Amino acid sequence: MTEYGRGPGSEPWHPDDPLYGDGGWGGQQAAQQAQQSYGGQPQYHPQQPQQQYGDWGTGEQHGYGDQSYPQYDEYGQQYAPQQPQQPQHQQHQAPQQHQQPQYDQNGWPTGSYPQDPYAGGPQDPYAQQPAPYGGEQSDYYGAPEAYPPPEPPGRRRPEPERKPEPGTDWDPGPDQGEHAFFAGGDDEDGRDGEPDDRRGRGERRGGGDRRGGGKEKKRRSGLACLVVVAVFGGGLAGVSYFGYQFYQDRFGSAPDFAGSGNGEQVTVTIPKGSGGYAIGQVLKKMGVVKSVDAFVAAQAANPDGKNIQDGVYTLQKEMSAASAVELMLSPKSRDNLIIAEGKRNAAVYELIDARLEVEKGTTAKVAETRWKTLGLPDWAVNHPNVKDPLEGFLFPSSYAVAKGQKPEDVLRQMVARATEKYESLDFETKAKSLGLEGPWELVTVASLVQAEGKTHDDFRKMSEVIYNRLKPTNTETNQKLQFDSTFNYLLGQSEIDISESEINSNPDPYNTYTNKGLPPGPIGNPGDDALQAALKPTRDGWMYFVATDGMDKTEFAKTIAEHQRLVDKFNASRGN
């Protein structure tokens, strides 16, 4: 034991010792009585560590060996630590030295010693020393609301049990560590044997009286289960649906109706240049087929499926894709305005009037007065003596024309189709290679081929006859075409028996019996075969031709003598 506590012998604690008995451990002796030191001197409290500082001038510093700490015996009583037998160092060359206290052989102080300037007040043994150099140090035990100082292990009392808090209906909720899904009292009976520390926090707080909270949480847990089931069920259903759709799109057959329709007719317009998918989209939109893919597959399966053209079709709703393809390939479904090859404009105007259900002559009047606004190319205007500037530009094809449309819109559509065709055949360039002045004359040649030829096999020979008669070296006809078709166009007729007197007496520019060269313009609307023949005539030297049967059979000759024999054959067939 140190000299501040009990000595090495068996002498008991002195009754005058301030630490004798229970003083100081109740945390109250600071307020009851001031502590008196031995010999009437202020008590020195070694529990407050003192840091010794060396000489700042020499830079000498001392470590933690110069500090002293409080010492306790086995009964929890504090006694003074033994002072190390070391020479005292001066602090900052202080002029006065602290006196070292003296002790007897039993460790009791024999004299007095100066009060420690850094020690706490004599009435507060737990007061804190002021920090050196003006620093502040908190007092953890001096405040009224502070914790009491620790007691020795032998005098510590057991911690009192916490009283249960009064019951409350308040539920901490999920944000207090208890999820609403697991907060119900469904298994209240099943947890009776569990220790309290394994029960929910809400149960510990509320005790055994739940005040009806169990039923409310049961309902809440059931609703949570229902929500979870609904969410997972909906997600599973969505994944299944999209998975099925993905399988059908990639591997399954396309949706399709069955049968040839439900009997409800519908008019469908297929735009020009539409392919299988575009046609299928139009049909699906009008309710004819169930899916575009079904129509495309049916069109590909039909050998003639690619022959479906643009135009107006009369179909039925809810048709199978295969039956829709078959009906569109049949003439029965076509509701288009069809312009035949070689048809003159006057006849086309009448067809348009009938389809639009307008007064007869309406379309012809529009063509006469508005022809410059209908899209003719520059090379097709300003030609003299032309009876109809649109002649040759109402291209033979199938057009979607229905009641309610305007005549000028229909005409503009036809002119655009013809212009596109002539440009695709490069008429401007090829006309010069054929000895013609321009594409206008090439269209005129093609219209003559279309009018005079009886069959497509005759077109190329007919084209050669025209080019041979236009040659300046032609001495057989002296550059006169002598075609009945031009004279009939002039009169707006289609006659075979024309008298020479009638022909020779008419000086109209369209009369090729009396005028050299080509007529002022086309005399009809040539088709594809006639156009190709005008571009590629034969090179066999044909100069004459005669329809020997008066209708379908045309025979060709190279000389005037051969031509005369063909004329005799024609007269014989007519009984002349």
PEPEDA-V210655 format. One line per field, one symbol per residue. phi: phi as a letter, one per 40 degrees, with the letter a starting at -180 (. if undefined). psi: psi as a letter, one per 20 degrees, with the letter a starting at -180 (. if undefined). burial: I if it has 16 or more other ideal C-beta (glycine too) atoms within 10 Angstrom, else O. Layout:
# PEPEDA-V210655
phi=???
psi=???
burial=???
This chain:
# PEPEDA-V210655
phi=.cccbccccbccccccccccgccgccgbccccaccbccggcdccbccccbccbcccccgcbbcccccbbcbbcccgccbccccccbccccbffccbbccccbbcccgccbabaccccccccccbcbccccccfgcbbcbcbcccccccccccdcbccccccccccccaccbcgccbgbcccbccbcbcccbccccccbccccccccgcccfgccccccccccccccccccccccccccccccccccccccbcccdacbgbhbgccacbbcccgcccccccccccccgcbcacccccccccccdbccccbcibbbbbcfccccccccccccccccbccbbccgcccdccccccdcccfbcdgccccccccbccbbgccccbbgbcgccacccgbcccabbcbadhccdccccccccccccccccccfccccccccgbciccccccccccdcccccbcccccccccdcccccccccbcbfgccfbccccccdcgbabccbcccccccbcddccccbbcgccdadbabccccccccccbccbcgcbbaacccgbbbbbbabbcccccccccccccccgc
psi=qriibqaiajprqphiphjpbjphiijiihhgqqpprqjjqpqpniiopppppaohhijpqqbjhjqqqqqqaijjqprqqpppmqppqqoklphqqpppqqqahjjqqiarqqppiirrqhinijqqqqqqkjqqpqoiihqhjrqqqqrqhijpqqpqqppqqqqqipphrhikjoqhhjirkhkghijhiqqhiirqhhhhgibioiljhghghghhhghgggggggghggggggggghggggghhhhrqqpqrqajrjioqqppoorpjpagggghgghghijgrhqghgggghhhhphjhijprrapqoaqqlqqgghggghhiqihipjropoqpipqhhhghhhgghhilrppighhgghhhkhijjkqrhijrkpqjphohipijnpoapqnprpirqhhhgghggghggghghhhjlhhghhhhjjrirhghhhgghhgghhhphrhiighhhhhgghhhiqhjoigiljpglphhhghggikrmqgopqhhggiiojqhiojhipqaqrhaqjaoqagghghhhhmrrlikphrqpnhjifippqqqhrhghhhhhghhghhhij.
burial=OIIIIIOOOOOOOOOOOIIOOOIIIOOOIIOOOOIOIIOOIIIIIIIIOOOOOOOOOOOOOOOOOIOIOOIOOOOIIIIIIIOOOOOOOOOOOOOOOOOOIOIOOOIOIOOOIOOIOOIIOIOIIIIOIOOOOOOOOOOOOOOOOOOOOOOOOOOOOOOOOOOOOOOOOOIOOOOOOIOOOOIIIOOOOOOOOOOOOOOIOIIOOIOOOIOOIOOIIOOIIOOIOOOOOOOOOOOOOOOOOOOOOOOOOOOOOIOIIOOIIOOOOOOIIIOOOIOIOOIIOIIIOOIIIIIIIIIIIIIOOIOOIOOIOIIIIOIIIIIIIIIIIIIIIOOOIIIIIOIOIIIIIOOIIOIIIOIIOIOOOOIIOIIOOOIOOIIIIOOIOOOOOIIIIIIIIIIIIIIIIOOOIOIIOIIOIIIIIIIOIIOOIOIOOOIOOIOIOOIIIIIIIIIIIIIIIOOOOIIIIIIIIIIIIIOOOOOOIOOIIOIIIIIIIIOOOOOOOOOOOOOOOOOIIIIIIOIOOIIIIIIIIIIOIIIIIIIOIIOOOIIIIIIIOOOOOIIIIOOOOOIOOIOOOIOOOOOO
